[in-house]
Amino acid sequence: MTPEDLVELEHIKRLKYRYLRCLDQKLWDELETCFLPDATARYGGGLYEFTGRDAIMDFLRTSMGALTMLSSHRCHHPEIDLVGPGRAVGTWALEDTVVLTDVGITIQGAAFYEDRYLQEDGVWRIAHTGYRRTYEELLPRGSVKGLRVTADWWATDGRSTLGS
């Protein structure tokens, strides 16, 4: 592996991290730039499959767009391989939590992403992304005495209400 290869791997890591940040912050226009126009996605072990950036973005905007849905997606342990000029594949461990404040449920789980990346004009983009769950669990929030959201990116501008 060359120093140049290490730089390319870092660019791919930053792409994946931007994808996750934009998803959690609902920055749809920036998230859209992470994908190639003909990208594919396979979420939930194949429960949801999409072809084309527009279809992927429509799904993400619709399924993750409500301000009553708070999410945290964390990927780590990247295993990324450069498989040819401007081509790479990657496996990532995912841990995620989604809080549905309007229905009082928290979803948490873990999965492994399998991604493909292509570089065009020196910029890495996602050609395919998808994950398969190792587990997923639901927790009714009302069943946990005293549980409440004390900071919310949108409702409190990310400030804690604990001192209020």
N, C-alpha and C positions, 0 to 999 in steps of 0.2 A: 504494500500500500504506500502510495506516495503522499507527500504533504499536500499536493493539489487534491488528491482523493479525500483527504481529511477535511479540507475546506468544503468540498461538495457535500460530504455527509453532514456537515454543520448547517449548510443551506437547507438541506432536506429536513433536518430536525426543526429548524426555525419555521419552515413551512407547516409542519404538523402542529407545532405549538401555536402558530397564528390561527390555524383552522380551529383549534379548540377554544382559544381565547375569543375569537369572533363568534363562535357558536354560543358560548356562555354569556357574552355581552350583547348578543343579538345584533351584531354589526354585519348585516346581510350583504351590503355592497362590497365590503372588504373581504368577507368570506367567499363571495363569488369569484374573486380573483385567484383563489387557491386552486381552482379547478380548470382543467382543459375543457374546451367547448363540448367535446364528445366523451367526457368522463362518465364513469359508471359508479354506482354505489350499491352496497348490499348491507343493510342494517338489520339488526335483530336476528342474525343467523339466516337471513334470506326471507324473513317475513315481509320486508320492504325492499324492493329492488327498483333501481332507476337507471335510465340511460339518458345521458345528456345533462350538461350543467344546469339548464333551465329546469328540468324535471327534478333534479336533486335539490336545487334551491327552493323550488315551489314546496317540496315536501318539508324541508327544514324550516322555512318561514311559517308554514301552516302548523306543523307539529310542535315547534319550539318557540313560536313567536309571542305567545300570551305573556303579559307582564305578571301574571299570577303563577308562572312557571319559572322557578329559580333552578339553575343547574350548575354543576361543577363537574367538568370532565378533565381527568388527569391521565396523561399517557406517560409511560416511563419504560425503562429497559429496552430501548430501541435496538433492534437487530437489522441494520440496513446494509444492503449489498449493492454495489455498483455492478450491473450486469451487462453493460455495453456503453458505448458512447451516448451520453444523455439519457441513460435508462437506469432505473434502480427499483429495488423491491424492499419492503420493510415490514417487519412484524413489531407491534407495540403492545405492551400490557396496558389495559384501560381500567381505571376505577372511576365510577361515576355515581353521582347523587342528583336526583331530580326531586324538587319539592313542589308539589302542586297545592298551593295555598288555598285555591278556590274549592277544592274537594277534600282537603285534609289528608293527603297521602304523601308519603316519601317513598321513592323508588331508589334503591341502590343496588349496585352490582359490580361485576368485573367481567372483562372480556379480553379477547385478543384481536386487534386490528390486523388485517393483511392488506397492505397498500402496494400500489405500483405508481411510479413517478416517471415523468418525462421532462426533459429540459428542452425548452425552445427559446432561441435568442438569448441564451445564457441564464434563463429563469426556470427554476423547477416548479412544476405544477403537479397536482394530483390527477392521475389518469384513472385510478380506481381506488376506492376505499370501501372497507366493509369489516364488520366484526361478527364474531360468534361468541355468545355468552358462556362464561364458566359458571356463573350463577347470577340470579336476579331475585330480589325480594321486595315485598311491599310492606310498608308499616303505616297503619292508620295513625295519623298524628294525634287524634283525640284520645287514643289509648295510653298516651304518655303524659301523665299529670304534669302540668306546668310548662310543657313544650310550647315555645312560641318563636317566631322569627323576630329577632331584635335588630337586624340590619338587612337592608334590601337595596340593591343597586339602583332600582327605579323609584321605589316608594320613599326611601330615606336618603337617597343619593349616596348610599353605601355607608352612612353614618350609623353607629350603634345607638339604640334608644335606651340602653341600660341606665345611663346616668340621668335620663329624663324623668 
